Amino acid sequence: MTPSKDGSAAAAAGDFLIKPQSFTPAIDTSQWPILLKNYDRLNVRTGHYTPLPSGYSPLKRPLAEYIRYGVMNLDKPANPSSHEVVAWIKRILRSEKTGHSGTLDPKVTGNLIVCIDRATRLVKSQQGAGKEYVCVARLHDKVPDVAKVARALETLTGAVFQRPPLISAVKRQLRIRTVYESKLLEYDVDRHLVVFWISCEAGTYVRTMCVHLGLVLGVGGHMQELRRVRSGILGEKDNMVTMHDVMDAQWAYDNYRDESYLRRVIMPLEVLLTSYKRLVVKDSAVNAICYGAKLMIPGLLRFENDVEVGEEVVLMTTKGEAIALGIAEMTTAVMATCDHGVVAKIKRVVMDRDTYPRKWGLGPRASMKKKLISEGKLDKHGKPNEKTPNEWARNLVLPTGGDSMVASLAAAAGPETNAEKESEKKKKKEKNGEEAGSPDKEKSEKKKKKKKEKEGDEGAVNGKEDGEADKSEKKKKKKKKDKDGEEEE
């Protein structure tokens, strides 16, 4: 049988037919990357939007962009300070800015989240996140009972008073810090060493806690070693890298153009935001949010369950990029039912402006406003003037599409009617002014006459006084002449 006959037979049998289904197949999104994980479980506000070709999926960004939006889970070495380490990384990667998730003392090792360029905007949120440490404390005398040490450690949980240690760079004020949990891992009776794990609030001094442990046990104590095992959402096992790894990855890229090592060492900043509730935004609203606009209901595509007012949320694109951190202004129930209003206000914008194109000012009212401004029917600020059409003043949107004739007629008729009305108003005002103002005019004329008369009287009086003064002066002169003549004789 020839191939064409085979095909026709298969087609006749209906093998190539896609049969209609009564159900939609489920998508497994549990393996989707970072913020897109379990995307199908989000509540759908609408599926109606236009995808734009701008932006990149976080893991597929070009290398330069990938580094600019990158974070690193660094294993800080002992001896250099946190600021030195971060400055070295900035120099190795040749980046503009770097920041870290909370200072570690020079001798302390462990987890230090380093943010690069645009990711430095998340530094503040990471510095305030909870921390976990493993500490080795040395007691100054033998405490034979392990249970007593465990009990003493347990008493130091909850809110505790702390004054920063002597070597600390901050002001030594008494402050309250919360220790969420602590666990005794090991105790060496002979060497007086206590190894314990602690989960605490940001800004807790473990060095001070070791001194307090010694005081509670009545023997005194101090901190021997310390390692941070978790900072915020990232722990020791979450792709932790050393300084050598960073240097080798950059060397491999510089010499062999091999990006894979740098992409392994650096992670997208979105990994820090996976614990936040998500709001998915339309592509057309992204750039407005980057410029600081609030997220409104029309720009919302999907949203998470159990969002409360005032809760911190992450605004993301459909590609899985983080746009900004926001503060929710609506609960989940309101988002699902309301058709207008503010969903979230912006706390910190992460994405660069103009990554996505500008899509605001393209609606019917905004387009009409631009047109009226260009025609001089609104002033440059969009405020009404004497030429503004009546329809605009009544907040009506003039049609701009196929009904352009109607719009032009309305726009043309508007100024004429306005001008006529204004001229009539002026005439009425003038008439009213003439009618009501006739007694006023008479009064004003009388006042003017009185003023003139007064001025005339004053002038006459002054004239008389001047005349009298002149006469007296003449008499005096005559007398003088007479006297002089008599003396000469």
Secondary structure, DSSP 8 states (H G I E B T S, - for coil): --HHHHHHHHHHHTTT-----SS------TTS-GGGTTGGGSEES-------S-S--GGGS-HHHHHHTEEEEEEE-SSS-HHHHHHHHHHHHT-S-EEESS---TT-EEEEEEEEGGGGGGHHHHHTS-EEEEEEEEESS----HHHHHHHHHHT-EEEEE---TT-SS----EEEEEEEEEEEEEETTTTEEEEEEEE-TT--HHHHHHHHHHHHTS-EEEEEEEEEEETTEETTTTEE-HHHHHHHHHHHHHH---HHHHHH-EEGGGGGTTSEEEEE-HHHHHHHHTT--EEGGGEEEE-TT--TT-EEEEE-TTS-EEEEEEESS-HHHHHH-SSSEEEEEEEE-S-TTSS---SS-SHHHHHHHHHHHTTSB-TTS-B-TT--HHHHTT-----STTHHHHHHHHHHHHHHHHHHHHHHHHHHHHHHHHHHHHHHHHHHHHHHHHHHHHHHHHHHHHHHHHHHHHHHHHHHHHHHHHHHHHH-
